[in-house]
């Protein structure tokens, strides 16, 4: 069983300017959590803390009930995959070569890939709809295609924890839902922990088991979408008035912003 926890963590890049403040959460096998909040709320920083890339200045991150610092970098990479919002791509690298990098934590940089590794790469390319583009140089991809290639690399890692930072940004509508459905399906089939930062509350309501609203580095509320997606909590998080209705097809809340009516002309 895999567990990932944050215990009263605090982190700031500068003194007296905390990005994360007194934040706690607990995750276990099969959990799918959506992180939601405005720009600068601390979503990316929290994901980097959960991935062991940053160390909290107070509190601790626990992976399988052990402090993150007790694990080696390779051990963390075998267990935790972080998909960043964006990254620079090496010129000349093909999509397949990029996805193969996800297997480095299991084989090392200089060891040849096994048949098992190649099968993991093929599966990741297939579920992200990138198999037909696997010979393309990554520098020739569109923004959405590159995002899917980065996701494929994270999936090929076969980690027990998936941390995805806005994985649907740049994707068209079909691939947005394909991405989220695949992440949820993998989490349930493989008993993975999936933590996904997002901006679309309606997608989060359909996709996640639990949602967390972040503001000023703190969790305002965390739980199922029916209890968290209230008009007051959304206003506290985003500063915008909404109405919360029932989705006409799915048994989830439907968030509708109350935009000011435009003047004629």
Buried (B, 14 or more C-beta within 10 A) or exposed (E): EBBBBBBEBBBBEEEEEBBBBEBEBEBEBBBBBBBBBBEEBBBBBBBBBBBBBBEBEBBBBBBBEEEBEEBEEEBBBBBBBBBBBEEEBEEEBBBBBBBBBBBBBBBEEEEEBEEEBBEBBBBBBBBBBBBEBBEBBBEEBEEBBBBBBBBBBBBBBBBBBBBBBBBBBBBEEEBBBBBBEBBBEBBBEBBBBBBBBBBBBBBBBBBBBBBBBBBBBBBBBBEBBBEBBBEEBBEEBBEEEBEBEEEEEEEBBBBEEEEEEEEEE
